[in-house]
Amino acid sequence: MRSGAKVAIVGGIFTVVVGGVGYGAYNILDDLGGGGGGTESRSTSAEVKTGPVTEEEIGEASKKFLKAWASGDSAAASQLTNNAGEAGPALAAYREEAHVTEAVITPGPAVGSKVPYTVKATVSFEGRSKPWSYASELTVVRGLTTGRPLVDWSPAVIHPDLADGASLKTGEASAPAIEAVDHNGKVLTKEKYPSLGPVLDALREKYGEKAGGTAGIETRLESADGKTPDRTLLTLTKGRPGKLVTTLDAGIQAAAETAVKRFGQASVVAVRPSTGAIRAIANSPANGFNAALQGRQAPGSTMKIVTAAMLIEKGLASAGRPIECPKTAMYQGRTFHNLDGFDIPQGTLTTSFARSCNTAFIKLIDDTKDDAALAKEAREVFGIGLNWQTGVVTYDGSVPEATGGEAAAQYIGQGTVQMNALNVASITATARTGTFRQPILVDRDLDGRTIATAARSLSPNVSRQLTEMMRQTAAWGTAKAAMSTVGGDKGAKTGSAEVDNQETSDSWFTGFSNDLAAAAVVKAGGHGGDAAGPVVAAVLRAGP
C-alpha cells in the first residue's frame, strides 16, 4: 500500500482511504507489485510463458486489477492491463470527471477467462452525493511480450456501455430534462417503454430547451462523435422537465415492445398514413442501435409495392392483367427463381404480388426501357432518400440507380436497395393514400424544420390497385395466416431478404389496418409471414 493509506477490513470487504477519498475492493491484501505487464516490456527471465491463461492466473490478475482500481490507484491498475497508455487516463477520469468518490468492487466466479463483477459506488458533485450500482466484466489474457496474465483493456471494463472515445462525466446536464407524452397526453418513459430510450435521449438533446425545462445534475455517457445524444446513467438532482408532445401512441407502443421481445434482433415501426405521424418504434434489443429508424438492410419482396407502382404507372401491368410467372427468369446473365421453384400458370399481377412471385417482376424489366425507373419511382413518389426531418436522426432509405443484374435484384428488394422498418412502413402508408407524407415524431411547428415532400402523388387509380393487391395478399396470399387476427380494412405484403454469409434470410412484413400502417424486420427470421408477420399483426391490432 502507498504511504499514508489506512485499511479497515469489514466482513471480507476492505476500504482504502487515500487523501480523503474512500474506495473499496474485494478482500485482497497482497502487494500490488509483481503483476507487471502494462508497458509490455520483455521479461528478464529466460523464458516468457505462453499458452492460455490458467484458472489461477485469471483469479490473481483480476483481483489485483480490481483492488488497484477500487483503491483509486489508476497508475497501478493500468499497469495490470495490456494497454496502460489508454487505461491510465480512463481510470483516472473515473474519479476526476465522473466524480466517483467511493467504490466497492466485488468479483464473481470466473467464466473461462472472463470475470464478472459488481460496482457499488458513490458519485459526489458540489455537495450532492448519490449511490450508483452496476455490473460489468473483464477478460484476462496473456501479455504478448511479457507472458504475464493481464486484463484485456477496453473502456467497457469501467462501465459496460462505455465505448472507445466515449467518456463518463458528472455535472450539469447538457440539456434540460423532458417529460415526453404521447398524442393523448400519456407519459412515455424509457423504464416502461425500453425501446424509446435512445429516442427520448435524442428528443431531450434536441428539444430540451424548447420544451422549457431546467437542467439537473447527472452522471452521463458522452459519445465520441458529439452527434449521438448523451445518455443519463445517474441523476443526482432532478431538473424541472419540460413537456414535449410526440406523435407516439402509448397503447400501440406497448404492443410493439411486447411483439419484438420474442426475437434476438427485430424492429417495428407504425405510422398513420393520413398524417405521417409515427405511432410506435420498437427494437430488440431495446437499448442498442436504433435499427427501426437507422437500420440499412435489403427489404426483400416488400419492395414489390414500389416496383408494382412503377409498372402500373408506366402502363406495363395492371392488377387484373395477365403476366408470366415462370419458375425461373434470367436477366443479363443472372438467374432468379421463386421460393421452392413455384410458377403460376395464367396468373395476373395480383396473383404474382399476393404469392410473391419474383420472376413476374424480373421479366418486365426490359419493357421499362429505363434502368433508373425504379430509383425514380422510389424517390419521386415514395419519398425515399429525401432527407426526412422526423425530429430525430433517421436513415431515409436508398434505391440507387443500377444496371444489369443488379437492377433486376432491386425489383425484388435485393441488391443495393437499403431500407429499415420506418421506410417500409412509410411505403405502405403512401400506397394506401397515394401521397407521401413524411413521417414525423414531433410537430414541425416546434422548431420550424422543413418537412420532405415527394415530387408527385400516385393517381387514385394506381393507389387503388396497389391497395387492392395488398388486400388480396392478406386475404388469401402469403400474408393470410399472419393477418387472420387483424380486423378492419386490411392489407399486407411479405418479404424475405437474402443476406451474405447468413444461412436464413431476414424476415420482412408490412401491412395496414384502417388508418395505421406498420412494418417489421426480424434478423434471420426466414419467410416474411413466419416471424415479422406476427409482429406487425400485433401492432395493427392495437391500433384504431
C-alpha positions in Angstrom: 0.0 0.0 0.0 1.1 3.6 -0.6 2.3 5.6 2.4 -0.5 7.1 4.5 -3.2 4.7 3.4 -5.4 3.2 6.1 -7.0 -0.2 5.7 -10.1 -1.4 7.5 -11.5 -4.9 6.9 -15.2 -5.3 7.3 -16.8 -8.6 6.6 -14.4 -9.6 3.8 -14.6 -6.2 2.1 -11.8 -3.6 2.8 -11.9 0.1 2.4 -8.9 2.1 1.5 -8.8 5.8 2.3 -6.3 7.8 0.4 -6.3 11.6 0.5 -9.8 11.7 2.0 -11.3 9.7 -0.9 -12.6 6.2 0.0 -12.6 3.2 -2.3 -13.4 -0.4 -1.5 -12.5 -3.7 -3.0 -12.5 -7.5 -2.6 -10.5 -8.7 0.4 -7.2 -9.0 -1.4 -4.3 -7.7 0.7 -1.4 -8.9 -1.3 1.1 -6.5 -2.8 0.0 -4.6 -6.0 3.5 -5.0 -7.4 4.6 -8.0 -9.4 1.6 -8.0 -11.7 3.8 -6.4 -14.4 2.7 -6.0 -17.9 1.1 -2.8 -18.8 4.2 -1.5 -20.6 4.6 -4.9 -22.3 8.4 -4.8 -21.9 10.1 -8.1 -22.3 10.6 -10.1 -19.2 14.1 -10.5 -17.9 13.5 -14.2 -17.2 15.0 -16.7 -19.5 11.6 -17.9 -20.7 8.4 -16.0 -21.5 5.3 -18.0 -20.6 3.0 -18.9 -23.5 -0.3 -20.6 -23.9 -3.8 -19.9 -22.5 -4.0 -18.3 -19.1 -4.7 -20.6 -16.2 -7.6 -20.5 -13.7 -5.1 -19.4 -11.0 -3.7 -16.6 -13.2 -7.2 -15.4 -14.1 -8.1 -15.1 -10.4 -4.8 -13.5 -9.5 -4.7 -10.9 -12.3 -8.4 -9.9 -12.0 -8.3 -9.4 -8.2 -5.1 -7.4 -8.3 -6.6 -5.1 -11.0 -9.9 -4.6 -9.2 -8.1 -3.9 -6.0 -5.9 -1.2 -7.6 -8.9 0.3 -9.4 -11.0 0.3 -6.2 -8.3 1.9 -4.2 -8.1 4.8 -6.6 -4.6 3.9 -7.9 -5.2 4.3 -11.6 -1.5 4.1 -12.4 -1.1 0.8 -10.7 -4.3 -0.6 -12.2 -3.3 0.5 -15.7 0.0 -1.5 -15.4 -2.1 -4.6 -14.8 -3.7 -4.2 -18.3 -2.3 -4.8 -21.8 -2.7 -1.1 -22.7 -1.6 1.1 -19.8 -1.5 4.1 -22.1 -5.3 4.1 -22.6 -6.3 2.5 -19.3 -4.5 5.0 -17.1 -6.3 8.2 -18.2 -9.6 6.4 -18.4 -9.3 5.1 -14.9 -8.2 8.4 -13.6 -11.2 10.1 -15.3 -13.5 7.8 -13.3 -12.6 9.8 -10.3 -11.8 13.2 -11.8 -14.5 13.5 -14.4 -17.2 11.1 -13.3 -16.6 12.2 -9.7 -16.8 8.7 -8.2 -15.6 9.2 -4.6 -16.2 5.7 -3.2 -16.4 2.3 -4.8 -16.8 -1.3 -3.6 -16.0 -3.7 -6.5 -16.8 -7.3 -5.9 -15.8 -10.0 -8.4 -17.9 -13.1 -9.1 -16.8 -16.5 -10.2 -14.8 -16.6 -13.4 -16.4 -18.0 -16.6 -13.5 -19.1 -18.7 -11.2 -16.1 -18.9 -14.0 -13.6 -18.2 -14.6 -12.3 -14.7 -17.9 -10.6 -13.9 -18.0 -8.0 -11.0 -20.4 -5.6 -9.4 -19.6 -2.0 -8.6 -21.3 -0.2 -5.8 -20.1 3.4 -6.0 -20.9 6.8 -4.7 -20.9 9.8 -7.0 -20.4 13.2 -5.4 -20.6 16.6 -7.1 -20.8 20.1 -5.5 -22.1 18.8 -2.1 -24.5 16.3 -3.7 -24.0 12.6 -3.4 -25.8 9.5 -4.6 -25.1 5.7 -4.8 -24.6 4.1 -8.2 -24.5 0.4 -8.8 -23.9 -1.6 -12.0 -22.3 -4.8 -13.3 -19.5 -5.3 -15.8 -16.9 -7.8 -16.7 -13.2 -8.1 -17.7 -11.2 -10.6 -19.6 -7.7 -11.9 -18.7 -5.3 -12.6 -21.5 -1.6 -13.4 -21.7 0.7 -10.4 -22.4 2.2 -10.8 -25.9 5.7 -9.8 -24.8 5.8 -10.4 -21.0 3.8 -13.6 -21.0 2.1 -12.4 -17.8 -1.7 -12.5 -17.2 -3.1 -9.1 -17.9 -6.6 -7.5 -18.1 -7.5 -7.1 -21.7 -8.2 -3.4 -21.8 -11.3 -1.8 -23.2 -13.4 1.1 -21.9 -16.2 -1.3 -21.1 -14.1 -2.6 -18.2 -15.1 0.7 -16.4 -18.7 0.6 -17.5 -20.4 -1.9 -19.9 -21.8 0.9 -22.1 -18.6 2.8 -22.4 -17.2 2.6 -25.9 -13.9 3.7 -27.5 -13.7 7.5 -27.4 -16.7 7.9 -25.2 -16.5 9.3 -21.6 -18.3 9.4 -18.3 -19.0 12.9 -16.9 -20.8 14.2 -13.9 -22.1 17.8 -13.9 -24.9 19.9 -15.1 -26.9 18.1 -17.8 -26.1 19.2 -21.3 -29.8 19.6 -22.0 -32.8 20.1 -19.7 -34.9 17.0 -18.9 -38.2 16.4 -20.8 -41.5 14.8 -19.9 -42.4 13.2 -23.2 -46.0 12.4 -23.7 -47.9 10.6 -26.5 -50.5 12.3 -28.7 -53.1 11.7 -26.0 -51.0 13.1 -23.1 -49.8 9.8 -21.6 -46.3 10.0 -20.2 -43.7 8.0 -22.0 -40.6 6.7 -20.1 -37.7 4.5 -21.0 -38.5 2.3 -18.0 -42.0 1.5 -19.3 -41.1 1.5 -23.0 -37.4 0.4 -23.2 -37.1 0.9 -27.0 -37.8 4.6 -26.6 -34.6 5.1 -24.5 -32.5 6.2 -27.5 -35.4 8.2 -28.9 -36.1 10.1 -25.7 -32.4 10.8 -25.3 -32.4 12.3 -28.8 -35.5 14.3 -28.2 -34.1 15.7 -25.0 -30.9 16.7 -26.6 -32.7 18.5 -29.5 -35.8 19.9 -27.8 -35.0 20.1 -24.1 -34.6 23.9 -24.1 -37.5 24.4 -26.4 -39.7 22.4 -24.1 -39.0 24.9 -21.3 -37.3 22.7 -18.7 -34.2 23.3 -16.5 -31.1 21.2 -16.3 -30.3 19.0 -13.3 -27.0 17.3 -12.1 -26.3 13.9 -13.6 -23.7 11.3 -14.4 -23.9 10.8 -18.2 -22.3 8.9 -21.0 -20.9 11.3 -23.6 -20.3 10.0 -27.1 -17.0 10.3 -29.0 -18.6 11.8 -32.2 -20.5 14.5 -30.4 -23.5 13.6 -32.5 -25.0 10.8 -30.5 -27.2 12.2 -27.7 -25.8 12.0 -24.1 -27.2 9.1 -22.1 -28.0 9.7 -18.4 -26.8 6.9 -16.1 -27.4 8.5 -12.7 -29.4 11.6 -11.7 -28.0 13.4 -8.6 -30.6 16.2 -8.7 -33.5 16.4 -11.0 -34.1 19.5 -13.1 -37.5 20.7 -14.0 -38.6 18.7 -17.1 -40.4 20.5 -19.9 -43.4 18.7 -21.5 -42.8 17.5 -25.1 -45.8 16.2 -27.1 -44.9 13.4 -29.5 -46.9 11.7 -32.2 -46.5 8.3 -30.5 -49.3 6.2 -29.1 -48.7 4.6 -25.7 -51.0 1.6 -26.4 -49.5 0.9 -29.8 -46.0 1.4 -28.4 -46.7 -1.1 -25.7 -47.9 -3.7 -28.2 -44.8 -3.1 -30.3 -42.4 -3.5 -27.4 -44.0 -6.9 -26.5 -44.1 -8.1 -30.1 -40.3 -7.7 -30.8 -39.2 -9.2 -27.4 -39.7 -12.7 -28.9 -36.7 -12.2 -31.2 -33.0 -11.5 -30.6 -32.9 -8.9 -33.4 -36.1 -7.3 -34.6 -37.6 -3.9 -35.2 -41.0 -2.5 -36.0 -42.5 1.0 -36.8 -46.1 2.1 -37.1 -47.2 5.3 -38.8 -50.6 6.9 -39.5 -51.0 7.1 -43.3 -53.3 10.1 -43.3 -50.8 12.3 -41.5 -47.4 10.6 -41.3 -47.5 10.6 -37.5 -45.2 7.9 -36.1 -47.2 5.9 -33.6 -44.7 3.3 -32.4 -40.9 2.5 -32.6 -39.6 -0.7 -31.1 -36.4 -2.7 -31.2 -35.0 -5.9 -29.8 -32.5 -5.5 -28.2 -34.2 -2.3 -26.8 -31.3 -0.1 -25.8 -28.8 -0.8 -28.5 -28.6 0.6 -32.1 -32.0 2.0 -33.2 -32.4 -0.3 -36.2 -36.0 0.7 -36.6 -35.1 4.2 -37.6 -31.4 4.0 -38.6 -31.0 0.4 -40.0 -29.9 -0.3 -43.5 -31.0 -3.7 -44.9 -32.4 -5.2 -48.1 -36.2 -5.2 -47.7 -36.9 -8.2 -49.9 -40.3 -8.5 -51.5 -41.8 -5.7 -49.6 -40.1 -3.6 -52.3 -42.5 -5.0 -54.8 -45.0 -2.4 -53.6 -42.8 0.3 -55.2 -42.0 -1.9 -58.2 -45.7 -2.7 -58.9 -46.5 1.1 -58.6 -43.8 1.8 -61.2 -45.0 -0.9 -63.6 -48.7 0.2 -63.3 -47.8 3.9 -63.8 -45.8 3.0 -67.0 -48.8 1.0 -68.3 -46.7 -2.2 -68.3 -49.0 -4.0 -65.9 -52.3 -3.7 -64.0 -53.8 -5.6 -61.1 -56.0 -7.8 -63.3 -53.8 -8.1 -66.4 -52.2 -11.5 -67.2 -48.4 -11.7 -66.7 -46.0 -14.6 -66.7 -44.7 -16.2 -63.5 -42.3 -18.9 -64.6 -40.2 -20.9 -62.1 -37.0 -19.1 -63.1 -36.1 -16.0 -65.1 -32.7 -14.8 -66.4 -31.7 -11.2 -66.8 -28.3 -10.3 -68.3 -26.6 -13.5 -67.1 -28.2 -13.6 -63.7 -30.8 -16.2 -62.8 -33.7 -15.5 -60.5 -36.1 -18.0 -59.0 -39.2 -18.2 -56.9 -39.4 -19.8 -53.4 -39.4 -23.6 -53.8 -39.5 -23.1 -57.6 -43.2 -22.5 -57.9 -44.8 -21.0 -61.0 -48.3 -19.5 -61.7 -49.8 -20.6 -65.0 -52.2 -17.9 -66.4 -51.6 -15.6 -63.5 -52.2 -11.8 -63.1 -50.2 -9.1 -61.4 -52.4 -9.5 -58.4 -51.7 -13.3 -58.1 -48.0 -12.7 -58.6 -47.9 -9.9 -56.0 -50.0 -11.9 -53.5 -47.9 -15.1 -53.8 -44.7 -13.1 -54.1 -43.5 -14.3 -57.5 -40.1 -12.9 -58.2 -39.8 -13.9 -61.8 -43.0 -12.0 -62.9 -41.4 -8.7 -61.9 -38.0 -9.6 -63.3 -39.4 -10.4 -66.8 -40.9 -6.9 -67.1 -37.6 -5.0 -66.7 -36.7 -4.7 -70.4 -40.1 -3.2 -71.1 -39.4 -0.2 -68.9 -36.6 0.9 -71.2 -35.1 2.8 -68.3 -32.6 1.4 -65.8 -33.3 4.3 -63.4 -37.1 3.8 -63.4 -37.3 2.1 -60.0 -34.9 4.6 -58.3 -37.0 7.5 -59.7 -40.3 5.9 -58.5 -38.9 5.4 -55.0 -37.7 9.0 -54.7 -40.3 10.9 -56.7 -43.4 9.1 -55.4 -42.5 7.3 -52.1 -40.1 9.9 -50.8 -37.2 7.5 -50.3 -33.9 9.3 -49.7 -35.3 12.8 -49.4 -33.6 13.8 -46.1 -36.6 13.3 -43.8 -36.8 15.6 -40.8 -38.7 13.5 -38.3 -37.4 15.2 -35.2 -34.7 12.7 -34.6 -31.9 11.2 -36.8 -33.2 8.6 -39.3 -31.9 6.8 -42.3 -34.4 7.5 -45.1 -33.7 4.6 -47.4 -31.8 4.3 -50.7 -32.6 2.9 -54.1 -29.5 3.9 -56.2 -29.6 3.7 -60.0 -28.3 0.4 -61.2 -27.9 -1.6 -64.4 -27.9 -5.3 -65.5 -28.4 -8.0 -62.9 -28.1 -5.5 -60.1 -31.1 -3.6 -61.4 -33.1 -6.8 -61.6 -32.3 -7.6 -58.0 -33.6 -4.2 -56.9 -37.0 -5.0 -58.4 -37.4 -7.7 -55.7 -35.8 -5.8 -52.9 -32.3 -7.3 -53.1 -29.0 -5.9 -54.3 -28.2 -2.3 -53.4 -31.7 -1.4 -52.0 -31.4 -0.4 -48.4 -34.3 0.2 -46.0 -35.5 0.0 -42.4 -38.8 -0.6 -40.8 -39.6 3.2 -40.8 -39.0 3.4 -44.6 -41.1 0.3 -45.4 -44.0 1.4 -43.1 -44.0 4.8 -45.0 -44.1 3.0 -48.3 -47.2 1.1 -47.2 -48.7 4.4 -46.0 -48.0 6.0 -49.3 -49.5 3.1 -51.3 -52.6 3.3 -49.0 -53.3 7.0 -49.5 -51.5 7.7 -52.8 -49.4 10.6 -51.3 -46.1 10.5 -49.4 -46.5 12.2 -46.0 -43.1 12.3 -44.4 -43.1 10.5 -41.0 -42.8 12.8 -38.0 -42.2 12.3 -34.3 -42.8 15.8 -33.1 -44.8 18.7 -34.6 -42.9 20.7 -37.2 -44.1 23.9 -35.5 -41.9 23.2 -32.5 -38.7 24.1 -34.5 -39.9 25.2 -37.9 -38.0 22.4 -39.7 -38.7 21.7 -43.4 -40.6 18.5 -44.0 -39.7 16.5 -47.1 -42.3 16.3 -49.9 -42.3 14.0 -52.9 -42.4 15.3 -56.4 -45.8 13.8 -57.2 -48.6 11.5 -55.9 -49.9 8.3 -57.3 -53.1 8.7 -59.3 -56.2 7.4 -57.5 -56.4 4.5 -59.9 -52.8 3.3 -59.2 -53.2 3.8 -55.4 -56.5 1.8 -55.6 -54.8 -1.1 -57.4 -51.9 -1.2 -55.0 -54.2 -1.2 -52.0 -56.4 -3.9 -53.5 -53.4 -6.2 -54.3 -52.3 -5.8 -50.6 -55.8 -6.7 -49.5 -55.7 -9.8 -51.6 -52.3 -10.7 -50.1 -53.8 -10.5 -46.7 -57.0 -12.4 -47.7 -55.5 -15.4 -49.4 -51.9 -14.8 -50.3 -48.6 -15.1 -48.3 -49.8 -12.8 -45.6 -53.1 -14.7 -44.9 -52.0 -16.5 -41.7 -50.4 -13.5 -40.1 -53.2 -11.1 -40.9 -56.0 -13.5 -39.9 -56.3 -11.9 -36.4 -56.3 -8.4 -37.7 -59.7 -6.7 -38.2 -60.8 -3.7 -40.3 -59.9 -2.8 -43.8 -56.6 -4.6 -44.1 -53.8 -5.4 -46.5 -50.2 -6.6 -46.4 -47.0 -7.6 -48.2 -44.5 -10.2 -47.2 -40.8 -10.3 -47.9 -37.6 -12.3 -47.2 -34.2 -10.9 -47.9 -31.1 -13.0 -48.5 -28.0 -11.8 -46.7 -24.4 -12.7 -47.4 -22.9 -15.2 -45.0 -26.3 -15.8 -43.3 -28.0 -19.2 -43.8 -31.5 -18.0 -43.1 -33.0 -14.9 -44.8 -34.2 -11.9 -42.9 -38.0 -11.8 -42.4 -39.9 -8.7 -43.6 -43.6 -7.9 -43.4 -45.6 -4.7 -43.8 -49.3 -4.2 -43.6 -52.2 -1.8 -42.9 -55.4 -1.8 -41.0 -57.7 1.2 -41.3 -55.5 4.3 -40.7 -52.5 2.5 -39.4 -49.5 1.1 -41.3 -46.7 -0.9 -39.9 -43.5 -2.7 -41.0 -41.2 -5.1 -39.2 -38.0 -7.0 -39.9 -36.6 -9.9 -37.9 -33.0 -10.8 -38.4 -32.6 -14.4 -39.8 -36.4 -14.9 -39.3 -37.0 -16.7 -42.6 -40.2 -16.2 -44.5 -41.9 -12.9 -44.0 -45.2 -14.3 -42.7 -43.4 -16.5 -40.1 -41.6 -14.1 -37.9 -42.1 -10.4 -38.9 -45.8 -11.1 -39.8 -47.0 -11.7 -36.2 -45.0 -8.6 -35.0 -46.9 -6.4 -37.5 -50.2 -8.1 -36.8 -49.8 -7.4 -33.0 -49.1 -3.8 -33.7 -52.0 -3.3 -36.0 -54.4 -5.0 -33.6 -53.5 -2.3 -31.0 -54.5 0.5 -33.5 -57.8 2.2 -34.1 
